Amino acid sequence: MSNKSIFFRVDSSVLTGSGHVMRCLTLAEELGRAGADVGFITRSHDGNLNSFIQKKGIKLYELPSSPYQAFLKDTTRGEYTTWLGTTQQADAAETVEILKDLQPDWLIVDHYAIDETWEKLLRPYVNKIMVIDDLADRKHDCDLLLDQNYVRGDRQRYADLVSPACTLLAGPQYALLRKEFAEARKNLKKREGSVQRVFVFFGGVDPDNMTGKALDALSAPEFSHIHVDVVIGAANPHRETISQAVTLSPLTTLHVQVENIAELMAQSDLALCAGGTTTWERFCLGLPSLVVTIADNQVPFTRDLYEEGLLRWLGTSQDVDVHTLRKGITQTIQDTDRNQQKTEMGMKLVDGNGAQKLAHMLLKGPLHEELRVRRVIESDCELFWHWANDPEVRKNAFNSDLIPSKSHKIWFSKKIRDPYAIIYVLEYEQCPIGYVRFEINDEQYVISYLLGRAFRGIGLGQKVLQIAIDSFQKSRLFLLKAEVKYDNVASAINFIRLGFKEKKHEVNKRVFELDLRKY
């Protein structure tokens, strides 16, 4: 089998920051280690990390820079819509020019300025689309959506924004952390709650210079014994003044665009930081934190984490001054028991293996032992309709016409009440991935199955069928029959591998049988 081809559409800039690119790089490197061919499509905005991406040895396709245009601003979504620097239609056209002859297996989109308008234009040129989002403020046309943030009611937030057939992976268990965090976790010193070393990082760009405020706060005499590690990105516009401030403190070290951030976090006792992606890195390593949110999208999940007792939230960058920071540091140093409690809670929430889990999902599907089977229920009706009308499903059906919603509802209502039809839904992490149906016909059980788009082409069909057959076989002995459209080679192979024997060919189908009556 040839390597899977996976492209990322993501930007970094003074406005966007570096977090989107950094988490995509984490996933890209994990995919590369697993054998995938990876490429990035990015626009050359001011403050971009394009050269950093190239230094990683990843193929980079650069879109031309564009000035941010006020007329692109959508008053319902604020500044996010200007972050492309052009219209979605224009950006999509440029992206199509890159992808039109490549037809990648996955296109992964991590961009607050992109929604279903852009994604629908790319559909004909890619096999599957994945979106990384945490705003839940616009519709997406995607097969898989990842929201790695901690937000109450996380799944319900996307109920009206994606198709029921879209697989939703939600929560910090999928946080895209580089492998060194899981490694550092294994060798982590026991945290007692005392504070001798502080880690400072407010994102790669830090436009409001919270780093400078933090250094000012830590310059107080009562903190003179504390070692401080300050991390900034190469594109930080305040780099010179920060460097000057660091030179005034003998126990403070400046790190620019570091590769060993996991090591720095592991040896620290407290973090002064923003509410972005590093939240999950800190939790993985049990590092208590004082958080200042520097972007609107950081507020909802930071607030929820604060109310759950997982971190201390001081407020937004507009509201937090040096005095507030200094007071927060003092209180944290004094409250060792609370610090230790936060360490335990954070490590329980994030184990550091999210990127590996997601890479496996994209290339091979869920771990087989984590698949679960259940009977179909009434609320599956719309999901089944979306599955059934997928273009590839219609192409492999004996009747390739699209199924009207009304007709489907009648069929579905009848089928789930039919004592001669048994339908199993296969799930992973509460996400339906497909179904297997058994129906009595002339003293045989006819078996058929369907996989959601995100789970096709990765060798999962055979396992799904086996799980369903095993569940079905527990209470009966039977003869199974499968009818497969003649050119549906993948399904034919799955049945053959499960021991089905081909019985006959008809004009447009192949018939397979598996006799389980003798077992």
Secondary structure, DSSP 4 states (H G I P E B T S, - for coil): -PPPEEEEEE--BTTTBSHHHHHHHHHHHHHHHTT-EEEEEEE--TT--HHHHHHTT-EEEEEPP----GGG-BTTTBGGGGTTSS-HHHHHHHHHHHHTTT--SEEEEE-TT--HHHHHHHGGG-SEEEEE-S---S----SEEEE-S--TTTTGGGTTTS-TTSEEEESGGG----HHHHHHHHTPPPP-S--SEEEEE--SS-TT-HHHHHHHHHTSGGGTT-EEEEEE-TT-TTHHHHHHHHHT-TTEEEEES-S-HHHHHHT-SEEEE-SSTHHHHHHHTT--EEEEE-SGGGHHHHHHHHHTTSSEEEEETTT--HHHHHHHHHHHHH-HHHHHHHHHHHHHH--S-HHHHHHHHHHH-S-GGGEEEEE--GGGHHHHHHHHTSHHHHHHSSS-SPPPHHHHHHHHHHHTT-TTEEEEEEEETTEEEEEEEEEEETTEEEEEEEE-GGGSSSS-HHHHHHHHHHHHHTT---EEEEEEETT-HHHHHHHHHTT-EEEEE-SSEEEEEEE-TT-
